Structures are given as structure tokens and as C-alpha cells.
Amino acid sequence: MAAEIRAEMVAQVHSILIEPGTDVAVGDTVLLLESMKMEIPVIVEAAGTVVDIPVRPGDVVHEGDLLVTLALTAG
């Protein structure tokens, strides 16, 4: 089963802290967005393995844009 992490606002991708294949736990920060000179952490709400990151630092994302796809951990 997969989970998608999507942008909640218009922002610029500041930095990506994971890569495909990285295992993440609930509460881990996977990337930082920047909006109005503030860094906003994007936090995982379900444990899993990173499958895809379709954004790069410097990209501008809009509300609803896909940031990260996870393969959820069974259990």
C-alpha cells in the first residue's frame, strides 16, 4: 500500500532530507519548504519506505502537489 505526502500551501522546496529507499517513521521530517522566509518542515504521518520524490530544491509547489510517495510498512 502506498501513501502520498502533498503540499499544504504554496511554497518553495528548500531542502530534501531523504532519498528513495530511506525508511521513515511517524514524525520524521522528510523535507523543508520555505514560504515568506519561514522554513516549514514536512512531517511523515505513517511509517514506510520512500519510493519517489518528484520535487527538487528550488521547485515551487502549490497546495495539493505531490511531494513524496511512500510504500507503507505493514503492521
C-alpha positions, -999 to 999 in steps of 0.1 A, spaced: 0 0 0 12 35 -8 8 69 8 13 103 -7 26 134 10 12 165 -6 19 202 -2 -5 221 21 4 255 8 22 274 -20 59 273 -11 94 267 -25 112 234 -18 141 244 4 158 211 11 151 174 8 163 153 38 156 118 24 161 98 -8 144 69 -24 149 38 -3 150 57 30 129 41 58 109 68 77 89 67 109 60 87 121 72 122 130 103 122 108 109 153 87 113 145 50 118 179 35 117 216 43 95 241 24 101 278 25 73 304 25 75 340 34 111 335 47 100 308 71 111 271 69 82 247 72 90 210 80 70 183 61 65 155 86 56 119 79 23 107 94 28 70 86 59 47 87 72 34 54 99 35 27 104 64 4 96 54 -32 96 86 -51 104 123 -46 91 142 -77 103 176 -65 138 192 -63 152 221 -42 141 254 -57 108 240 -71 77 260 -64 48 238 -52 12 246 -49 -14 232 -25 -21 196 -33 11 190 -53 28 156 -47 60 159 -26 68 123 -16 54 88 -22 59 61 5 54 24 5 37 19 38 52 -5 64 29 -34 71 16 -37 106 
